[in-house]
């Protein structure tokens, strides 16, 4: 028995001695090779750690743009086919795990890839997997007892830009390219703020075959907090959509209007609260033209035509497009006269329906028979061209041109958005302005503005004369929510005195209460404003059919809290020359927005206020070209419709945007 025990223990000893010898041999002869194999399996070469682009928020913290983490599934053929001895212990276990977790991956294609490129280390099998999808594999592979030989599969994290509200404020927000660089809007203007810096993980073997690791963390981008109110923006866009639905195909085939723009600002500090337009686009699909073109139209387009279509779609109408403002410019002419002392406020003018210019013919007022005697107040209330032209003679060319620049016409506002149009070549200069040019400019024809220019200048007219630089961002936050930069409203200049501002406000209040702006009035609110009906130009000549109609207003009368400006370019109607299209759009917006903004009624509702049936705009049209409730008496335009007498050769060139608009890709 003892002999057997001795033999047994001797046998055990021999086996253990053999194992020790083998281990020593492996360590001495093959140790370095095996260590390199193990290290190579863990892919310790350089790896990029992507940064997270900062969010874009509205004024109340609602996320308008954010970055969501996604994962690319990477196959490392070199690791998965690496040999231990003469075997490939990782190939089949890893492929079994891969196809079990993701049956949608084609096995034949993966095996072919491994056969053809066994040394390749970076092969993307699936792009943009969610965290949940990625976790299916990582949890499977984490059980090392059941699955010890899974190697060569890893996940590359990066971020994609998402826009929770789709098309909301799309030209304002903008979007990013595939390389995370901002395109258009705030994404472009604040690209350096929203962008961060990629990190990197380094791994290498030193001279002693020890693994060295270096990690540089990614630095995420900052978050931009805007002055936009997402709920107010939604109200505005919903009303634009209702307008478009109502008037699409109304008189002619096609859209409800060539363009629609709505701008809402706080006149006391230059904050933009809402900026909306038609046409617009979905930020998740910015190159999708199907919203404004049919499939047949898109199919016929070549690459250049598609690029032009995208440029139009991406252009921010409120900032990058220029046009003749029409009668919304009249308050500035009156204010110029009051400020320079060339108008005292007690003047009266006789309107006989036109002014005649030697060699150029007549420039008519909207009321062909004339308004009769007009004061400064009634000239704005009636939107009398004749009276404004007579005022311009007293003001003079030098004063008029000087105040155009004081009000910012011809100058960029420097709003924090890309592509703001230049209008310096689209206005007259004193040395080039003739008497007829002065006359037509006085009521808003033959010079161009942008919506943001006119709204910013108008804000100064009604806030006491302070011109604030318009802006869309209020502060910047770091990744921990700390304020790293606060945007202080920039007071640029004083355009008019407080006395002139009060006088202009009283005129504009009467214009809405009793004059041409009465269809914009919201019952119970003290409100002022001015209408505009600008006859469009084609090749330097006035187009008798196409008009751009508008309304700009403020409320309440004392200490205004908001300015709203609406432009409807070529409404789809037989007779376009009615600012009521813009007025009704403004009223529909304000009736819903004012309660939301906690702006309360401040005056009694007059007994003669319009009934709901009279003010209904989006329903009950029954194919009428102009809503019956707002058709002016006699069917004539309520506003400026100049005929003849147009300057020849001295008109500013063009009426298209001169700014740095977006370029198609």
C-alpha positions as CSV (number, residue, x, y, z in Angstrom):
1,X,0.0,0.0,0.0
2,X,2.8,2.3,1.0
3,X,4.6,1.5,-2.3
4,X,1.6,2.5,-4.3
5,X,1.3,5.8,-2.4
6,X,4.9,6.6,-3.0
7,X,4.5,5.9,-6.7
8,X,1.4,8.1,-6.8
9,X,3.1,11.1,-5.2
10,X,6.2,10.6,-7.4
11,X,3.9,10.7,-10.4
12,X,2.2,13.9,-9.2
13,X,5.6,15.4,-8.6
14,X,6.8,14.6,-12.1
15,X,3.7,16.2,-13.6
16,X,4.1,19.4,-11.5
17,X,7.7,19.6,-12.3
18,X,6.8,19.3,-16.0
19,X,4.3,22.1,-15.7
20,X,6.8,24.3,-13.9
21,X,9.3,23.7,-16.6
22,X,6.8,24.4,-19.4
23,X,5.7,27.6,-17.7
24,X,9.3,28.7,-17.4
25,X,9.8,27.9,-21.1
26,X,6.7,29.8,-22.2
27,X,7.7,32.8,-20.0
28,X,11.2,32.9,-21.3
29,X,10.8,32.0,-24.9
30,X,7.1,32.9,-25.9
31,X,6.1,35.2,-23.1
32,X,6.6,38.4,-25.0
33,X,4.7,37.1,-28.0
34,X,1.7,36.1,-25.9
35,X,1.7,39.4,-24.0
36,X,1.5,41.3,-27.2
37,X,-1.3,39.1,-28.4
38,X,-3.3,39.8,-25.3
39,X,-2.6,43.5,-25.4
40,X,-3.5,43.7,-29.1
41,X,-6.8,42.0,-28.4
42,X,-7.7,45.0,-26.2
43,X,-7.1,47.5,-28.9
44,X,-4.9,49.9,-27.0
45,X,-4.0,52.0,-29.9
46,X,-5.1,55.6,-30.1
47,X,-8.9,56.2,-29.7
48,X,-10.9,59.4,-30.1
49,X,-13.3,60.4,-27.4
50,X,-15.9,62.7,-29.0
51,X,-17.2,65.8,-27.3
52,X,-20.8,66.5,-26.8
53,X,-22.1,69.6,-28.7
54,X,-24.0,72.1,-26.4
55,X,-27.7,72.4,-26.3
56,X,-29.9,75.2,-27.6
57,X,-32.6,76.2,-25.2
58,X,-35.5,78.6,-25.3
59,X,-35.9,81.3,-22.6
60,X,-37.7,78.9,-20.3
61,X,-35.2,76.0,-20.6
62,X,-37.1,74.1,-23.3
63,X,-34.6,72.1,-25.4
64,X,-34.7,73.2,-29.0
65,X,-31.6,71.4,-30.1
66,X,-29.6,68.7,-28.3
67,X,-27.0,65.9,-28.9
68,X,-27.9,62.3,-28.4
69,X,-25.2,59.6,-27.9
70,X,-25.2,56.8,-30.5
71,X,-22.8,54.0,-31.1
72,X,-21.1,52.4,-34.2
73,X,-20.5,48.7,-33.9
74,X,-16.9,48.0,-35.0
75,X,-15.3,44.7,-36.0
76,X,-11.6,44.2,-35.5
77,X,-10.7,41.4,-37.9
78,X,-7.1,41.2,-36.7
79,X,-8.1,40.6,-33.1
80,X,-11.0,38.2,-33.9
81,X,-8.7,36.0,-36.1
82,X,-5.6,36.2,-33.8
83,X,-4.0,32.8,-33.0
84,X,-3.1,31.3,-29.7
85,X,-0.8,28.4,-30.6
86,X,-2.2,27.3,-34.0
87,X,-5.8,27.9,-33.1
88,X,-8.2,30.9,-33.5
89,X,-10.1,30.6,-30.2
90,X,-12.0,33.9,-30.6
91,X,-13.5,33.7,-34.1
92,X,-16.5,31.4,-33.7
93,X,-17.5,32.4,-30.1
94,X,-17.4,36.1,-31.1
95,X,-19.4,35.6,-34.3
96,X,-21.9,33.4,-32.5
97,X,-22.4,36.2,-30.0
98,X,-22.7,38.9,-32.7
99,X,-25.3,37.1,-34.8
100,X,-27.3,36.1,-31.7
101,X,-27.5,39.6,-30.5
102,X,-28.0,41.2,-33.9
103,X,-29.7,38.7,-36.3
104,X,-30.2,41.5,-38.9
105,X,-26.4,41.5,-39.6
106,X,-25.7,39.3,-42.6
107,X,-23.4,36.5,-41.6
108,X,-22.2,35.8,-45.1
109,X,-21.0,39.4,-45.5
110,X,-19.2,39.4,-42.2
111,X,-17.4,36.1,-42.9
112,X,-16.4,37.4,-46.3
113,X,-15.0,40.5,-44.8
114,X,-12.9,38.5,-42.4
115,X,-11.6,36.3,-45.1
116,X,-10.7,39.1,-47.5
117,X,-9.3,41.6,-44.9
118,X,-8.0,39.5,-41.9
119,X,-5.6,42.3,-40.8
120,X,-8.2,45.2,-40.9
121,X,-9.0,46.6,-37.5
122,X,-11.8,49.2,-38.2
123,X,-14.9,47.9,-39.9
124,X,-18.3,49.6,-39.2
125,X,-21.0,46.9,-39.2
126,X,-23.8,49.0,-37.8
127,X,-24.1,52.8,-37.5
128,X,-25.9,54.9,-34.9
129,X,-27.1,52.2,-32.5
130,X,-28.9,53.4,-29.4
131,X,-27.5,52.7,-26.0
132,X,-30.2,50.1,-25.5
133,X,-29.2,48.3,-28.7
134,X,-25.5,48.5,-27.8
135,X,-26.2,47.1,-24.3
136,X,-27.6,43.9,-25.7
137,X,-24.1,42.8,-26.8
138,X,-22.1,44.3,-23.9
139,X,-24.3,42.5,-21.3
140,X,-24.0,39.2,-23.3
141,X,-20.2,39.5,-23.4
142,X,-19.9,40.6,-19.8
143,X,-20.6,37.1,-18.6
144,X,-17.0,35.8,-18.9
145,X,-17.8,32.4,-17.4
146,X,-20.2,31.5,-20.2
147,X,-18.5,33.5,-22.9
148,X,-14.8,33.9,-22.2
149,X,-13.6,34.1,-25.7
150,X,-15.4,37.1,-27.2
151,X,-12.9,39.4,-28.7
152,X,-12.7,41.9,-31.6
153,X,-16.0,43.7,-31.2
154,X,-16.2,47.2,-29.8
155,X,-18.4,50.2,-29.9
156,X,-17.5,53.7,-31.0
157,X,-19.4,56.4,-29.2
158,X,-20.4,59.6,-30.9
159,X,-23.3,62.1,-31.0
160,X,-26.0,63.0,-33.4
161,X,-27.9,66.3,-33.4
162,X,-31.6,66.0,-32.7
163,X,-34.3,68.7,-32.8
164,X,-37.3,67.6,-30.5
165,X,-39.7,70.0,-32.2
166,X,-38.9,69.3,-35.8
167,X,-39.5,72.4,-37.9
168,X,-40.1,74.9,-35.0
169,X,-38.0,78.0,-35.6
170,X,-36.0,76.0,-38.1
171,X,-34.3,79.0,-40.0
172,X,-33.5,80.5,-36.6
173,X,-32.0,77.4,-35.0
174,X,-30.3,76.0,-38.1
175,X,-28.8,72.5,-38.2
176,X,-25.4,70.7,-38.3
177,X,-23.5,68.9,-41.0
178,X,-22.4,65.3,-40.5
179,X,-19.1,66.5,-39.2
180,X,-20.9,68.4,-36.3
181,X,-20.3,71.8,-37.8
182,X,-23.2,74.3,-37.6
183,X,-25.1,75.2,-40.7
184,X,-27.5,78.2,-40.7
185,X,-29.0,80.0,-37.8
186,X,-27.8,79.9,-34.2
187,X,-26.0,76.5,-34.9
188,X,-23.7,78.4,-37.3
189,X,-23.4,81.8,-35.6
190,X,-22.6,80.2,-32.2
191,X,-20.7,77.2,-33.6
192,X,-17.6,78.0,-31.6
193,X,-19.6,78.2,-28.4
194,X,-21.6,75.0,-29.0
195,X,-18.6,73.1,-30.2
196,X,-16.2,71.4,-27.8
197,X,-12.9,69.6,-28.1
198,X,-12.4,65.9,-28.7
199,X,-10.6,63.8,-26.1
200,X,-8.2,60.9,-26.8
201,X,-7.2,57.7,-25.2
202,X,-3.7,56.5,-26.0
203,X,-2.2,53.1,-25.4
204,X,1.2,51.7,-26.3
205,X,3.9,49.2,-25.2
206,X,7.1,50.6,-23.7
207,X,10.5,49.1,-24.1
208,X,9.8,46.6,-21.3
209,X,6.6,45.5,-22.9
210,X,4.5,47.2,-20.2
211,X,1.3,48.8,-21.2
212,X,1.3,52.6,-20.9
213,X,-2.1,54.4,-21.0
214,X,-2.8,58.2,-21.4
215,X,-6.2,59.7,-21.3
216,X,-7.3,63.2,-22.3
217,X,-10.9,63.8,-21.5
218,X,-13.2,65.4,-24.1
219,X,-14.3,69.0,-23.4
220,X,-18.0,69.4,-24.1
221,X,-19.6,72.4,-25.8
222,X,-21.4,75.1,-23.9
223,X,-25.2,75.5,-23.9
224,X,-26.9,78.5,-25.5
225,X,-30.0,80.0,-23.9
226,X,-32.1,82.0,-26.4
227,X,-34.7,84.7,-26.0
228,X,-37.2,82.7,-28.0
229,X,-40.3,81.4,-26.3
230,X,-41.1,78.0,-27.7
231,X,-44.8,78.2,-26.9
232,X,-45.1,81.7,-28.4
233,X,-43.2,80.5,-31.5
234,X,-45.6,77.5,-31.7
235,X,-48.6,79.9,-31.7
236,X,-47.1,82.0,-34.5
237,X,-46.3,79.0,-36.6
238,X,-49.7,77.4,-36.1
239,X,-51.4,80.6,-37.3
240,X,-49.1,80.8,-40.4
241,X,-50.0,77.1,-41.1
242,X,-53.7,78.0,-40.9
243,X,-53.2,80.9,-43.2
244,X,-51.4,78.7,-45.7
245,X,-54.1,76.0,-45.5
246,X,-56.8,78.5,-46.1
247,X,-55.3,80.4,-49.0
248,X,-53.4,77.6,-50.8
249,X,-54.9,77.5,-54.3
250,X,-57.4,80.2,-53.4
251,X,-57.1,82.3,-56.6
252,X,-54.2,80.7,-58.4
253,X,-52.6,77.3,-58.1
254,X,-49.9,77.1,-55.6
255,X,-49.0,78.4,-52.2
256,X,-50.9,80.8,-50.0
257,X,-48.2,83.4,-50.5
258,X,-44.7,83.7,-52.0
259,X,-43.4,84.4,-48.4
260,X,-44.7,85.1,-45.0
261,X,-42.7,86.5,-42.1
262,X,-43.7,87.1,-38.5
263,X,-41.4,88.8,-35.9
264,X,-42.2,89.5,-32.3
265,X,-39.8,91.5,-30.2
266,X,-39.5,93.1,-26.8
267,X,-39.1,96.8,-27.6
268,X,-37.5,97.6,-24.3
269,X,-34.4,95.5,-24.7
270,X,-34.2,94.1,-28.3
271,X,-35.0,90.5,-27.4
272,X,-36.5,88.5,-30.2
273,X,-39.3,86.4,-28.7
274,X,-40.5,84.7,-31.9
275,X,-39.3,84.6,-35.5
276,X,-41.3,82.5,-38.0
277,X,-41.8,82.2,-41.7
278,X,-43.2,80.4,-44.7
279,X,-41.7,78.5,-46.4
280,X,-39.9,76.5,-43.6
281,X,-38.3,73.1,-43.2
282,X,-37.9,70.2,-40.8
283,X,-34.6,70.3,-39.0
284,X,-34.4,66.5,-38.9
285,X,-34.6,66.5,-42.7
286,X,-33.2,69.8,-43.8
287,X,-32.7,68.7,-47.4
288,X,-36.2,67.5,-47.9
289,X,-37.9,69.6,-50.5
290,X,-41.2,67.7,-50.5
291,X,-42.8,70.3,-48.2
292,X,-43.0,72.9,-50.9
293,X,-42.5,71.0,-54.1
294,X,-44.2,68.0,-55.6
295,X,-42.4,64.7,-56.4
296,X,-42.7,65.5,-60.0
297,X,-41.2,69.0,-59.6
298,X,-38.3,67.6,-57.6
299,X,-37.6,64.9,-60.1
300,X,-37.3,67.5,-62.9
301,X,-34.7,69.5,-61.0
302,X,-31.0,69.3,-61.8
303,X,-28.4,69.7,-59.1
304,X,-28.2,73.5,-59.5
305,X,-32.0,73.9,-59.3
306,X,-32.1,71.8,-56.2
307,X,-29.4,73.9,-54.6
308,X,-31.4,77.1,-55.5
309,X,-34.5,75.5,-54.0
310,X,-32.6,74.6,-50.8
311,X,-31.2,78.2,-50.6
312,X,-34.8,79.5,-50.7
313,X,-35.9,77.0,-48.2
314,X,-33.1,77.8,-45.8
315,X,-33.1,81.6,-46.2
316,X,-34.3,83.4,-43.0
317,X,-36.9,85.7,-44.5
318,X,-36.9,88.0,-41.4
319,X,-33.2,88.7,-41.7
320,X,-31.9,87.9,-45.1
321,X,-34.6,89.1,-47.5
322,X,-35.2,92.7,-48.5
323,X,-38.3,94.4,-49.9
324,X,-40.0,97.8,-50.1
325,X,-41.8,98.4,-46.8
326,X,-44.7,100.5,-48.0
327,X,-46.7,102.6,-45.6
328,X,-45.1,101.0,-42.5
329,X,-42.3,103.5,-43.2
330,X,-44.6,106.5,-42.8
331,X,-44.2,106.9,-39.0
332,X,-40.5,107.3,-39.6
333,X,-41.0,110.1,-42.0
334,X,-43.3,111.9,-39.6
335,X,-40.9,111.3,-36.7
336,X,-38.0,112.7,-38.8
337,X,-40.0,115.9,-39.4
338,X,-40.8,116.3,-35.7
339,X,-37.2,115.7,-34.6
340,X,-35.7,118.1,-37.1
341,X,-38.3,120.8,-36.4
342,X,-39.4,120.9,-40.0
343,X,-42.8,119.7,-38.8
344,X,-44.3,121.1,-35.7
345,X,-47.3,118.8,-35.3
346,X,-50.0,121.4,-36.1
347,X,-49.7,121.4,-39.8
348,X,-52.4,120.5,-42.3
349,X,-52.1,119.4,-45.9
350,X,-54.6,119.3,-48.7
351,X,-54.8,115.8,-50.4
352,X,-56.3,116.1,-53.9
353,X,-55.4,112.5,-54.7
354,X,-51.9,112.9,-56.3
355,X,-48.7,114.9,-56.7
356,X,-47.5,115.7,-60.1
357,X,-43.8,115.8,-61.1
358,X,-42.5,117.5,-64.2
359,X,-41.5,115.0,-66.8
360,X,-42.5,112.0,-64.6
361,X,-46.3,112.3,-64.4
362,X,-48.5,111.7,-61.3
363,X,-47.8,109.8,-58.1
364,X,-51.2,109.0,-56.7
365,X,-52.7,108.6,-53.3
366,X,-54.8,105.5,-52.6
367,X,-57.9,107.6,-52.5
368,X,-58.1,108.8,-56.1
369,X,-60.5,111.7,-55.2
370,X,-58.3,112.8,-52.4
371,X,-58.7,112.8,-48.6
372,X,-59.1,116.6,-48.3
373,X,-57.5,118.2,-45.3
374,X,-55.0,116.0,-43.5
375,X,-53.1,116.6,-40.3
376,X,-50.1,114.6,-39.2
377,X,-52.4,112.4,-37.2
378,X,-55.0,111.8,-39.8
379,X,-52.4,111.3,-42.5
380,X,-51.1,108.2,-40.7
381,X,-54.6,107.1,-39.8
382,X,-55.7,107.3,-43.5
383,X,-52.3,106.3,-44.8
384,X,-52.4,109.3,-47.1
385,X,-49.5,109.3,-49.6
386,X,-50.2,112.8,-50.8
387,X,-49.8,114.3,-47.4
388,X,-46.6,112.4,-46.7
389,X,-45.1,113.6,-50.0
390,X,-45.9,117.2,-49.0
391,X,-44.3,116.6,-45.6
392,X,-41.1,115.3,-47.4
393,X,-40.7,118.6,-49.2
394,X,-40.5,120.4,-45.9
395,X,-38.2,117.8,-44.4
396,X,-35.7,118.0,-47.2
397,X,-33.4,115.5,-48.8
398,X,-30.5,116.0,-46.3
399,X,-32.7,115.5,-43.2
400,X,-34.6,112.6,-44.7
401,X,-31.4,110.7,-45.7
402,X,-29.7,111.4,-42.4
403,X,-32.6,110.0,-40.4
404,X,-32.9,107.0,-42.6
405,X,-29.4,106.1,-41.3
406,X,-30.3,107.1,-37.7
407,X,-33.1,104.6,-37.9
408,X,-30.7,102.0,-39.3
409,X,-32.1,101.7,-42.8
410,X,-29.2,100.8,-45.1
411,X,-27.2,99.4,-42.1
412,X,-27.0,95.9,-40.7
413,X,-28.5,95.5,-37.2
414,X,-25.8,93.0,-36.4
415,X,-28.3,90.5,-34.9
416,X,-26.7,87.3,-33.8
417,X,-27.7,85.4,-36.9
418,X,-25.7,84.7,-40.1
419,X,-26.7,86.0,-43.5
420,X,-28.2,89.4,-42.5
421,X,-28.8,91.2,-45.8
422,X,-27.0,94.4,-46.7
423,X,-29.3,97.2,-47.8
424,X,-26.8,100.1,-48.2
425,X,-27.1,99.7,-52.0
426,X,-30.9,99.6,-51.8
427,X,-31.5,103.0,-50.4
428,X,-30.9,106.5,-51.9
429,X,-28.1,108.8,-50.8
430,X,-28.6,112.5,-50.6
431,X,-26.5,113.3,-53.7
432,X,-28.6,110.9,-55.8
433,X,-32.1,111.7,-54.5
434,X,-34.4,113.8,-56.7
435,X,-37.6,115.3,-55.6
436,X,-39.7,112.4,-56.9
437,X,-37.4,110.0,-55.1
438,X,-37.9,111.8,-51.8
439,X,-41.6,111.8,-52.4
440,X,-41.9,108.1,-53.0
441,X,-39.5,107.2,-50.2
442,X,-41.6,109.2,-47.8
443,X,-44.3,106.6,-48.0
444,X,-42.1,103.5,-48.2
445,X,-41.5,102.9,-51.9
446,X,-38.3,102.7,-53.9
447,X,-36.0,101.8,-51.0
448,X,-35.5,98.4,-49.3
449,X,-35.3,97.2,-45.8
450,X,-35.3,93.9,-43.9
451,X,-37.9,92.8,-41.3
452,X,-35.4,93.0,-38.5
453,X,-34.3,96.5,-39.6
454,X,-37.7,97.9,-39.6
455,X,-38.9,96.1,-36.4
456,X,-35.8,97.3,-34.5
457,X,-36.2,100.9,-35.7
458,X,-40.0,100.8,-34.9
459,X,-39.2,99.5,-31.4
460,X,-37.2,102.7,-30.8
461,X,-40.1,104.8,-32.0
462,X,-42.5,103.4,-29.4
463,X,-40.1,102.8,-26.4
464,X,-39.0,106.5,-25.9
465,X,-36.3,106.6,-28.6
466,X,-33.9,103.9,-27.5
467,X,-32.4,101.8,-30.3
468,X,-31.4,98.3,-29.0
469,X,-29.4,95.9,-31.0
470,X,-31.7,92.9,-31.7
471,X,-30.5,89.7,-30.3
472,X,-31.5,86.0,-29.8
473,X,-29.2,84.8,-27.1
474,X,-29.5,85.8,-23.4
475,X,-26.8,83.7,-21.8
476,X,-24.3,80.8,-22.2
477,X,-24.0,78.0,-19.7
478,X,-21.3,75.4,-19.2
479,X,-21.8,71.7,-18.9
480,X,-22.7,72.1,-15.2
481,X,-25.3,74.7,-15.8
482,X,-23.1,77.6,-14.6
483,X,-23.5,81.0,-16.4
484,X,-20.2,81.6,-18.3
485,X,-21.5,84.6,-20.2
486,X,-24.6,86.8,-19.9
487,X,-25.7,88.9,-22.8
488,X,-26.6,92.5,-21.7
489,X,-29.0,94.3,-24.0
490,X,-26.9,96.7,-26.1
491,X,-28.3,100.2,-26.3
492,X,-26.8,101.5,-29.5
493,X,-28.3,105.1,-29.8
494,X,-31.2,107.3,-29.3
495,X,-33.2,107.8,-32.5
496,X,-35.9,110.2,-31.4
497,X,-36.8,112.2,-28.2
498,X,-39.3,110.9,-25.7
499,X,-41.6,113.7,-26.7
500,X,-41.5,112.6,-30.4
501,X,-42.0,109.0,-29.3
502,X,-45.1,109.8,-27.3
503,X,-46.5,111.9,-30.2
504,X,-45.9,109.1,-32.7
505,X,-47.4,106.5,-30.3
506,X,-50.6,108.6,-30.0
507,X,-50.9,108.7,-33.8
508,X,-50.4,105.0,-34.2
509,X,-52.9,104.3,-31.4
510,X,-55.5,106.2,-33.4
511,X,-54.5,104.4,-36.6
512,X,-55.4,101.1,-34.9
513,X,-58.4,102.4,-33.0
514,X,-60.1,104.3,-35.9
515,X,-57.9,104.1,-39.0
516,X,-56.5,101.6,-41.5
517,X,-55.1,99.3,-38.8
518,X,-58.5,98.6,-37.1
519,X,-58.6,94.9,-38.3
520,X,-55.4,94.2,-36.3
521,X,-56.9,95.4,-33.0
522,X,-57.4,92.9,-30.2
523,X,-60.5,93.9,-28.2
524,X,-59.7,95.2,-24.7
525,X,-56.1,96.1,-25.4
526,X,-54.6,99.5,-26.1
527,X,-52.7,99.0,-29.3
528,X,-51.0,101.1,-31.9
529,X,-49.6,100.2,-35.3
530,X,-49.3,101.0,-39.0
531,X,-50.3,99.1,-42.1
532,X,-48.4,98.7,-45.3
533,X,-49.3,97.8,-48.9
534,X,-46.2,98.0,-51.2
535,X,-46.5,97.6,-54.9
536,X,-43.7,95.3,-56.1
537,X,-41.3,96.1,-58.8
538,X,-40.4,94.0,-61.9
539,X,-37.3,95.1,-63.8
540,X,-37.5,98.6,-62.3
541,X,-41.2,99.0,-63.1
542,X,-44.1,98.7,-60.7
543,X,-46.2,95.5,-61.0
544,X,-49.9,96.3,-61.0
545,X,-50.8,92.8,-59.8
546,X,-48.3,91.9,-57.1
547,X,-48.1,93.4,-53.7
548,X,-46.3,92.9,-50.4
549,X,-48.7,93.7,-47.5
550,X,-47.8,94.2,-43.9
551,X,-48.7,95.4,-40.4
552,X,-46.4,96.5,-37.6
553,X,-47.8,97.2,-34.1
554,X,-47.1,97.4,-30.4
555,X,-49.0,97.0,-27.2
556,X,-49.9,98.2,-24.6
557,X,-49.9,101.9,-25.4
558,X,-48.0,102.8,-22.3
559,X,-44.7,101.0,-21.7
560,X,-45.1,98.6,-24.7
561,X,-44.2,95.0,-23.9
562,X,-44.1,93.7,-27.4
563,X,-43.8,94.7,-31.0
564,X,-45.2,92.4,-33.7
565,X,-44.5,92.7,-37.4
566,X,-46.2,90.6,-40.1
567,X,-45.4,90.5,-43.8
568,X,-47.4,88.6,-46.4
569,X,-45.6,88.7,-49.8
570,X,-48.0,88.2,-52.8
571,X,-51.1,86.7,-51.0
572,X,-52.9,84.2,-53.1
573,X,-55.8,86.5,-54.1
574,X,-57.1,88.2,-57.2
575,X,-56.7,91.6,-55.5
576,X,-53.6,91.5,-53.3
577,X,-53.5,95.2,-52.3
578,X,-55.0,94.8,-48.8
579,X,-53.0,95.0,-45.6
580,X,-55.9,93.1,-44.0
581,X,-54.2,89.8,-44.8
582,X,-51.3,90.8,-42.5
583,X,-53.6,92.5,-40.0
584,X,-55.9,89.5,-39.4
585,X,-52.9,87.3,-39.1
586,X,-51.5,89.6,-36.3
587,X,-54.8,89.7,-34.5
588,X,-55.2,85.9,-34.6
589,X,-51.8,85.5,-33.1
590,X,-52.3,88.1,-30.4
591,X,-55.6,86.8,-29.3
592,X,-54.0,83.5,-28.3
593,X,-50.6,84.9,-27.3
594,X,-51.5,87.7,-25.0
595,X,-53.2,85.5,-22.4
596,X,-50.3,83.1,-22.5
597,X,-47.8,86.0,-22.0
598,X,-49.9,87.3,-19.1
599,X,-50.5,90.6,-20.8
600,X,-53.9,91.7,-19.5
601,X,-56.6,93.8,-21.1
602,X,-56.2,97.5,-20.2
603,X,-59.2,99.2,-21.7
604,X,-62.9,98.7,-22.1
605,X,-64.3,96.9,-25.2
606,X,-66.0,99.5,-27.3
607,X,-69.6,98.8,-28.2
608,X,-68.8,99.2,-31.8
609,X,-66.1,96.6,-31.7
610,X,-66.1,94.1,-34.5
611,X,-68.2,91.0,-34.0
612,X,-66.6,87.5,-34.1
613,X,-68.2,87.0,-37.5
614,X,-66.6,90.2,-38.8
615,X,-63.1,89.3,-37.6
616,X,-63.1,85.6,-38.6
617,X,-60.2,85.2,-41.0
618,X,-59.3,81.6,-41.5
619,X,-62.8,80.2,-41.9
620,X,-65.8,80.7,-44.1
621,X,-64.1,82.0,-47.1
622,X,-65.9,79.9,-49.6
623,X,-63.4,80.7,-52.3
624,X,-63.5,84.5,-51.9
625,X,-60.3,86.2,-53.1
626,X,-60.5,88.6,-50.1
627,X,-62.3,87.8,-46.8
628,X,-65.6,89.5,-47.1
629,X,-65.4,90.9,-43.5
630,X,-62.2,92.8,-44.3
631,X,-62.9,94.0,-47.9
632,X,-62.6,97.8,-47.9
633,X,-65.6,99.8,-49.1
634,X,-65.7,100.1,-52.8
635,X,-63.2,97.3,-53.2
636,X,-60.3,99.7,-53.4
637,X,-57.0,99.3,-51.5
638,X,-56.9,101.1,-48.2
639,X,-53.3,102.0,-48.7
640,X,-50.6,103.3,-51.0
641,X,-50.8,102.2,-54.6
642,X,-48.6,104.7,-56.5
643,X,-49.2,104.9,-60.2
644,X,-46.7,106.4,-62.7
645,X,-44.0,108.9,-61.8
646,X,-41.5,106.2,-61.0
647,X,-37.9,107.3,-61.1
648,X,-36.0,106.2,-64.2
649,X,-32.4,105.2,-63.8
650,X,-32.0,106.4,-60.2
651,X,-33.8,103.6,-58.4
652,X,-31.7,101.5,-56.1
653,X,-30.7,98.4,-57.9
654,X,-32.7,95.2,-57.2
655,X,-34.9,94.1,-54.4
656,X,-33.3,90.8,-53.7
657,X,-31.3,89.9,-50.6
658,X,-27.7,91.3,-50.7
659,X,-26.7,89.4,-47.6
660,X,-24.6,86.4,-47.0
661,X,-27.3,83.8,-47.4
662,X,-26.8,80.1,-47.0
663,X,-25.3,78.2,-49.8
664,X,-26.7,74.9,-51.0
665,X,-24.7,71.7,-50.8
